[in-house]
Amino acid sequence: MASVHSIGTDEEKSHKLKHKSKALDEDRDAQFGGTEARKALEKKLLLKVDLRMCILIVIYILNYVS
């Protein structure tokens, strides 16, 4: 009977952890002004990274050619 009881507590623990992680995600989104604002910031960041990588690729090609 002890093993059945421990399985129940493991399931409860995993449910609580899922609930906590969901709450943490909501807190992170609230930090940036909500889900939509966070997605907009992430898009801006990815655009900046992509532009810098393009510049590095051009510089690499020019070094190879010269």
Buried (B, 14 or more C-beta within 10 A) or exposed (E): EEEEEEEEEEEEEEEEEEEEEEEEEEEEBEEBEEEEEBEEEEEEEEEEEEEEEEEEEEEEEEEEEE
